[in-house]
Structures are given as structure tokens and as C-alpha cells.
Amino acid sequence: MIPELGTIEGFYGRPWDWEARAAHVSALAPHGYRFYLYAPKADTFLRRRWSEPHPQD
């Protein structure tokens, strides 16, 4: 059984910008990485403001 490979952006500190996320996924996808999980600790909409809608931008 081969485990699924992927990346979790789930760390403390400054989150990546969307351009960096896209570059990261594009670089790893050809090597069999199949998922990306967005979970930066600095995103207040995933922490204190979890019950509010996430902004469109």
C-alpha cells in the first residue's frame, strides 16, 4: 500500500501568499503529491472567527 502524499500549510508565522501556494502545488504535483490542505494558524477565520463567512478576497 502506497500512502497518499500531500502538503499541509498548517504552521505558525506569516502565511504564504496565493502565488506561493500555487508555485508549491505546481512543483510537487508532478512528483505524485495529490492534496494541499489550507490551515495556517494565522488565519483568524480558521480560529477566532471560524463561524463567520470567509471573505472572497
C-alpha positions in Angstrom: 0.0 0.0 0.0 1.4 3.4 -1.0 0.5 6.3 1.2 -1.1 9.4 -0.2 1.4 12.3 -0.5 0.4 15.9 0.1 1.1 19.2 1.8 -0.5 20.9 4.8 0.0 24.6 5.2 -0.6 24.5 9.0 2.2 26.4 10.7 2.6 29.4 12.9 4.0 32.5 11.3 3.3 34.5 8.2 1.0 32.6 5.8 2.1 32.0 2.2 0.5 34.3 -0.4 -1.6 32.7 -3.1 1.2 32.9 -5.7 3.5 30.9 -3.4 0.8 28.3 -2.8 0.3 27.9 -6.5 4.0 27.5 -7.1 4.3 25.0 -4.3 1.4 22.8 -5.6 2.7 23.1 -9.2 6.2 22.0 -8.1 5.0 18.9 -6.1 2.1 17.7 -8.3 4.4 16.1 -10.9 6.1 14.1 -8.1 2.8 12.4 -7.0 1.7 14.9 -4.4 -2.1 14.8 -4.6 -3.5 17.1 -2.0 -3.0 20.5 -0.4 -4.7 21.4 2.9 -5.1 25.1 3.8 -4.8 25.5 7.6 -2.4 28.4 8.5 -2.6 29.2 12.2 -2.6 33.0 11.5 -5.9 32.9 9.5 -8.4 34.2 12.1 -11.3 32.8 10.0 -10.0 29.3 10.9 -9.6 30.2 14.6 -11.4 33.0 16.5 -13.7 34.0 13.6 -14.5 30.5 12.5 -18.3 31.0 12.5 -18.1 34.0 10.1 -18.1 33.6 6.3 -14.6 33.7 4.9 -14.0 36.8 2.8 -14.0 36.5 -1.0 -10.6 38.1 -1.5 
